[in-house]
């Protein structure tokens, strides 16, 4: 009985130490954070909430919302980063310049990871 309790206690400690918290996204590296601030934050906001003047004018979605995160695939994010966006939303023109000629594939992947880390 004591051996079982001891084993379960050790197992619990190991699980806490070894299994990562699924809710905690890894912190973005400084290069990606600077890239986000340079290319994306003026419209999407530092935290992805589109709470900037430009984000409000264009009625951009809150990239940190669980609903947006669930509904949006990595491929869609990649496509929009590379090819830009041009559409009408709520009677407003929404345009995002393409970055396919400015960013390397690993930078695009890093930005996708950064967007995923914004989930609140």
ZAFI-919165 format. One record per residue (C-alpha): residue number from 1; x, y, z. Coordinates in Angstrom, 1 decimal. Layout:
residues N
<r nr="NUM" X="X" Y="Y" Z="Z"/>
...
This chain:
residues 120
<r nr="1" X="0.0" Y="0.0" Z="0.0"/>
<r nr="2" X="2.8" Y="2.4" Z="0.9"/>
<r nr="3" X="4.7" Y="1.5" Z="-2.2"/>
<r nr="4" X="1.7" Y="2.2" Z="-4.3"/>
<r nr="5" X="1.2" Y="5.6" Z="-2.8"/>
<r nr="6" X="4.9" Y="6.4" Z="-3.1"/>
<r nr="7" X="4.8" Y="5.3" Z="-6.8"/>
<r nr="8" X="1.7" Y="7.4" Z="-7.5"/>
<r nr="9" X="3.3" Y="10.4" Z="-5.8"/>
<r nr="10" X="6.5" Y="10.1" Z="-7.9"/>
<r nr="11" X="4.4" Y="9.6" Z="-11.0"/>
<r nr="12" X="2.4" Y="12.8" Z="-10.3"/>
<r nr="13" X="5.6" Y="14.8" Z="-9.8"/>
<r nr="14" X="7.1" Y="13.5" Z="-13.0"/>
<r nr="15" X="4.0" Y="14.3" Z="-15.0"/>
<r nr="16" X="4.0" Y="17.8" Z="-13.7"/>
<r nr="17" X="7.7" Y="18.3" Z="-14.6"/>
<r nr="18" X="7.7" Y="16.4" Z="-18.0"/>
<r nr="19" X="4.3" Y="17.1" Z="-19.6"/>
<r nr="20" X="4.1" Y="20.7" Z="-20.9"/>
<r nr="21" X="1.1" Y="22.8" Z="-20.2"/>
<r nr="22" X="-1.0" Y="22.6" Z="-23.4"/>
<r nr="23" X="-2.4" Y="26.1" Z="-22.8"/>
<r nr="24" X="1.0" Y="27.7" Z="-22.6"/>
<r nr="25" X="2.4" Y="28.7" Z="-26.0"/>
<r nr="26" X="6.1" Y="28.9" Z="-26.2"/>
<r nr="27" X="7.4" Y="32.4" Z="-26.1"/>
<r nr="28" X="8.2" Y="33.9" Z="-29.5"/>
<r nr="29" X="11.8" Y="34.4" Z="-30.2"/>
<r nr="30" X="13.0" Y="38.1" Z="-30.4"/>
<r nr="31" X="13.5" Y="38.0" Z="-34.1"/>
<r nr="32" X="10.0" Y="36.9" Z="-34.8"/>
<r nr="33" X="8.6" Y="39.4" Z="-32.3"/>
<r nr="34" X="10.5" Y="42.2" Z="-34.1"/>
<r nr="35" X="9.3" Y="40.9" Z="-37.4"/>
<r nr="36" X="5.7" Y="41.0" Z="-36.2"/>
<r nr="37" X="6.1" Y="44.5" Z="-34.9"/>
<r nr="38" X="7.7" Y="45.7" Z="-38.1"/>
<r nr="39" X="5.3" Y="44.0" Z="-40.6"/>
<r nr="40" X="2.0" Y="43.3" Z="-38.8"/>
<r nr="41" X="1.4" Y="45.2" Z="-35.5"/>
<r nr="42" X="0.5" Y="48.5" Z="-37.1"/>
<r nr="43" X="-2.8" Y="47.0" Z="-38.2"/>
<r nr="44" X="-3.2" Y="43.8" Z="-36.1"/>
<r nr="45" X="-1.8" Y="45.3" Z="-32.9"/>
<r nr="46" X="1.0" Y="44.0" Z="-30.7"/>
<r nr="47" X="-1.3" Y="41.4" Z="-29.2"/>
<r nr="48" X="-3.2" Y="40.6" Z="-32.4"/>
<r nr="49" X="-6.4" Y="42.2" Z="-31.2"/>
<r nr="50" X="-6.7" Y="44.6" Z="-34.1"/>
<r nr="51" X="-7.1" Y="47.4" Z="-31.5"/>
<r nr="52" X="-5.1" Y="49.8" Z="-33.6"/>
<r nr="53" X="-6.6" Y="52.8" Z="-35.5"/>
<r nr="54" X="-6.0" Y="51.0" Z="-38.8"/>
<r nr="55" X="-7.3" Y="47.7" Z="-37.5"/>
<r nr="56" X="-10.5" Y="49.4" Z="-36.4"/>
<r nr="57" X="-10.9" Y="51.2" Z="-39.7"/>
<r nr="58" X="-10.5" Y="48.0" Z="-41.6"/>
<r nr="59" X="-12.6" Y="46.0" Z="-39.1"/>
<r nr="60" X="-9.9" Y="43.3" Z="-38.7"/>
<r nr="61" X="-10.6" Y="40.2" Z="-36.6"/>
<r nr="62" X="-9.1" Y="39.6" Z="-33.2"/>
<r nr="63" X="-6.4" Y="37.1" Z="-34.0"/>
<r nr="64" X="-6.2" Y="36.1" Z="-30.4"/>
<r nr="65" X="-9.8" Y="35.0" Z="-30.1"/>
<r nr="66" X="-10.5" Y="31.3" Z="-29.7"/>
<r nr="67" X="-13.1" Y="31.4" Z="-32.5"/>
<r nr="68" X="-10.7" Y="33.0" Z="-35.0"/>
<r nr="69" X="-7.9" Y="30.6" Z="-34.0"/>
<r nr="70" X="-10.2" Y="27.6" Z="-34.5"/>
<r nr="71" X="-11.7" Y="28.7" Z="-37.8"/>
<r nr="72" X="-8.4" Y="29.7" Z="-39.4"/>
<r nr="73" X="-5.9" Y="27.2" Z="-40.8"/>
<r nr="74" X="-2.2" Y="27.6" Z="-40.9"/>
<r nr="75" X="-2.4" Y="27.4" Z="-44.7"/>
<r nr="76" X="-4.8" Y="30.3" Z="-44.8"/>
<r nr="77" X="-2.6" Y="32.4" Z="-42.6"/>
<r nr="78" X="0.4" Y="31.5" Z="-44.9"/>
<r nr="79" X="-1.6" Y="32.4" Z="-48.0"/>
<r nr="80" X="-2.6" Y="35.8" Z="-46.6"/>
<r nr="81" X="1.0" Y="36.6" Z="-45.5"/>
<r nr="82" X="2.4" Y="35.6" Z="-48.9"/>
<r nr="83" X="-0.3" Y="36.9" Z="-51.2"/>
<r nr="84" X="-1.9" Y="39.6" Z="-49.2"/>
<r nr="85" X="-5.6" Y="40.4" Z="-48.9"/>
<r nr="86" X="-7.9" Y="42.5" Z="-50.9"/>
<r nr="87" X="-11.6" Y="42.5" Z="-50.1"/>
<r nr="88" X="-14.6" Y="44.5" Z="-49.0"/>
<r nr="89" X="-15.7" Y="44.1" Z="-45.4"/>
<r nr="90" X="-18.5" Y="46.0" Z="-43.8"/>
<r nr="91" X="-18.4" Y="48.4" Z="-46.7"/>
<r nr="92" X="-14.7" Y="49.1" Z="-46.1"/>
<r nr="93" X="-11.8" Y="48.2" Z="-48.3"/>
<r nr="94" X="-9.4" Y="45.8" Z="-46.5"/>
<r nr="95" X="-6.0" Y="45.5" Z="-48.1"/>
<r nr="96" X="-2.9" Y="43.8" Z="-46.8"/>
<r nr="97" X="0.2" Y="43.9" Z="-49.0"/>
<r nr="98" X="1.8" Y="40.6" Z="-50.0"/>
<r nr="99" X="5.1" Y="39.7" Z="-48.4"/>
<r nr="100" X="6.1" Y="36.8" Z="-50.7"/>
<r nr="101" X="9.0" Y="38.9" Z="-52.0"/>
<r nr="102" X="10.1" Y="40.1" Z="-48.6"/>
<r nr="103" X="10.0" Y="37.1" Z="-46.3"/>
<r nr="104" X="11.8" Y="33.8" Z="-46.3"/>
<r nr="105" X="9.8" Y="30.6" Z="-45.8"/>
<r nr="106" X="11.2" Y="30.2" Z="-42.2"/>
<r nr="107" X="10.0" Y="33.8" Z="-41.4"/>
<r nr="108" X="6.5" Y="33.0" Z="-42.6"/>
<r nr="109" X="6.5" Y="29.8" Z="-40.5"/>
<r nr="110" X="7.7" Y="31.8" Z="-37.5"/>
<r nr="111" X="4.9" Y="34.4" Z="-38.0"/>
<r nr="112" X="2.3" Y="31.6" Z="-38.2"/>
<r nr="113" X="3.6" Y="30.3" Z="-34.9"/>
<r nr="114" X="3.5" Y="33.8" Z="-33.5"/>
<r nr="115" X="-0.1" Y="34.2" Z="-34.5"/>
<r nr="116" X="-0.9" Y="30.9" Z="-32.9"/>
<r nr="117" X="0.8" Y="32.1" Z="-29.7"/>
<r nr="118" X="-1.6" Y="35.0" Z="-29.5"/>
<r nr="119" X="-4.4" Y="32.7" Z="-28.5"/>
<r nr="120" X="-5.9" Y="33.9" Z="-25.3"/>
